[in-house]
Amino acid sequence: MAPSLGHVETHNGANVYANTHPRRIPSRFFSEPPSLGAFQKICSQTASSSTYPLSSTISKNIPIYNLSSLRNTHVSHLQDEWYHILLSGPGVLVLKGMFTNQDIINATNNAFSQIISSERIISGAKGDHFGAAGQNTRIWNSLQKHCIESPESFVEYYSNPWIHAIAEAWLGPSYRVTAQANIVHPGGKAQTSHRDYHLGFQSTEATARFPREMQIASQLLTLQGAVAHSDMPATSGPTRFLPFSQGFQEGFLAYRRGEFQQYFNEHWVSLELEVGDAVFFNPALFHAAGENQTKDLDRWANLLQISSAFGKTMESLDTKAMAEACWDEMQKLYEAEGWSERLQNVVKTVAEGYPFPTNLDRRVPGLGGMAPESEQDLLEHGLREHWNKARVLQEIRSLNTDAAA
């Protein structure tokens, strides 16, 4: 007979087991309502150029890195600063001029336009979880759709070293890139302030069931970013941020509360962006897209959501479909440059770098190893061995079949 766990009570929206003995250890949950005063104190900090000496400037508490002037800087030193900013600093930074080739952005925008036209024929106009149809145009899983629509521009876009440098700074290796394109039309309304995936997409009640340290740790599983695909003057409503707010531990339980929404609305900051600039931020940072008050400017952004090897992405990706679409382009790049950094960046975008979960009965690690081959390992092998497209697709199918339960 299974032992009884006693009477079940609700604590902060979470199920906990009543204890007839006096509590001698603290609750694993947040046990008090979020304190606005504590939140204000955290958000009153000021970022200093002495802390981030590699930044070009700090504007409105947001460090800005002009990448054109940093090409001789050791990338690891930049990554140290970026990690500190995201974890315990302002929580947000701008990479100025991340894309300097306007042709890449134009080709990508053209691909997005084709995708939007095709999807409208199938399903009509649609908005997203913050904007109604007509205010926003959203392409879910823009990464995979871009790959299939325009392999050449996809390879050029995601070979960009800076995307991968900041992803690895925050998440380490074997991260997984996903993306959603978003176009906010004139008149598009501002979002309410929020936190992002994972727990930012859960209800307050569902969030409260996670122990406090899991709530805090969840921010380490994702990096949020946005690449400007159009100029973003202040009147177009670039994203609003509340620097340092990711440091408020109870934030996933607090951000919907009226007093926290009001504080955000009174203290947010935003920066104008130019085409090719990118902003990256901790998903726990309080933020909200602004209102597009222009008469004739669509605000285009490619929203990057990059996940840790130890997390789950919000969107599913089909490695086989993407490899089929861009294998020829990857082979061209290999023939031109060998196993270059640019090609490695494309492989990191197309394929999964973490080989788990898997079926270890069928996918036995090599002698002396603890992990089987990943999808990225497979693609590298195929490029080095000059596999044709049929061969690489068969190998991906076999890997996925063997990995299944």
Residue, then its C-alpha position, 0 to 999 in steps of 0.5 A: m500500500a502506497p504511503s499517504l502524503g496527507h492533505v493537499e493544500t494550495h500555496n501561491g497557486a502550487n500544490v504542496y503537502a501539508n505537514t503536521h510538524p512545524r516548518r523548519i525549512p523555507s518554502r521552495f516557492f515564493s511565499e510573499p507577494p512581489s515587492l514593488g519597492a524591491f523591484q524599484k531598487i533593482c531597476s534604479q541601478t546605472a550601467s557604467s562604461s567602466t564595467y563595460p569598457l569594450s562598449s562604444t557607448i551606453s545610452k539610456n542604460i543600454p550598452i551599445y557595441n559598434l561592431s565595425s570598431l571591434r573587429n580586432t578585439h578578442v571575441s572571448h573578452l566581448q562575450d565576457e561583457w555580454y554575459h555579465i550584461l545579460l545576467s547581472g547588468p542591464g539585461v539588454l545590449v545593442l550590436k550596432g551594424m551586425f549586418t552591414n551588407q544591405d543586400i542580405i537583408n533585402a534578399t531576406n525581406n524578399a523571401f519573407s514577402q514571398i512567404i507572407s503572400s503564400e500563407r495569405i492564400i492558404s489561411g488569410a491574414k493573421g496576427d500574433h499573440f499580441g497584435a490583431a490581424g491587420q496590425n501585425t504580420r507574423i511569420w512563425n518559424s521564419l527560420q525554416k521557412h526562410c531556408i526552404e524559400s531562399p537557401e542562398s540568402f538563408v546561408e548568407y544570413y545565418s553564417n553571420p558570426w555575431i549571431h553565434a558569438i552572442a548565442e554562445a556567450w549566453l548559452g554555451p555550445s549546442y544551442r538551437v536557433t529559432a526565429q519569427a519574423n514580425i512586421v508591425h504596420p502603422g497604427g500597430k499598438a504597443q504590447t503590454s510589458h511581459r517576460d518571455y519564454h519559457l515561464g513568461f508564456q505560462s499563466t501566473e498559476a502555472t508559474a507558481r507551481f515551479p520552485r523559486e530556483m527553477q523560475i530564476a534558472s529558466q532565464l538561462l535557457t533562452l536568449q532573445g534577440a531582434v534584428a532590424h530589417s527596417d530602420m526603426p525611428a522612435t515613432s515606429g515603436p522599437t522595443r521598450f525595455l526596463p534595464f536590470s529588471q531581469g534581476f527581480q527574482e519574482g518577476f515571472l509572478a509579478y509582471r502581470r500585476g497592475e503596479f508593476q505594469q504601471y512602473f514599467n509604463e513610467h520608466w521604460v526606455s527604447l533606442e532607435l535602430e538602423v537596418g542591420d542593427a540587433v538588440f539582444f536581451n535576457p528573456a526575464l527582462f521586462h519589455a514590450a514592443g512599442e506603438n508604430q505611430t508612423k503613417d507609412l513605415d512598416r517596422w520589420a524585425n526578425l525575432l531570434q529566440i535561441s535555446s540552450a542545449f538543455g532547454k526546449t525550443m518554442e518551435s519545432l524544426d525539421t533538420k531534414a527539410m532544411a538540409e535538403a533545401c540548402w545542402d547545395e549551398m553548404q557544399k558550395l561554401y565548403e568548396a570555397e572556404g573549407w570547414s570555415e567559421r561561416l560554414q560552421n555557423v550555418v551547420k549550427t543553425v540547420a542542425e541539432g548540436y545536442p544528441f539527446p534525448t536518444n535511444l542508446d540501445r541503437r545509438v551506442p556512443g563510440l568507444g571511450g565516448m559518452a554521447p552518440e553523433s549529433e546532427q551537426d556532427l553528421l552534417e560535418h562528416g557529410l561535407r568533409e566526405h562530399w556526400n550528395k544530397a540523397r546520401v545526407l538525407q538518408e543519414i539524417r533519416s537513419l539517425n532520427t529513426d535510430a534515436a526514436a524510442 
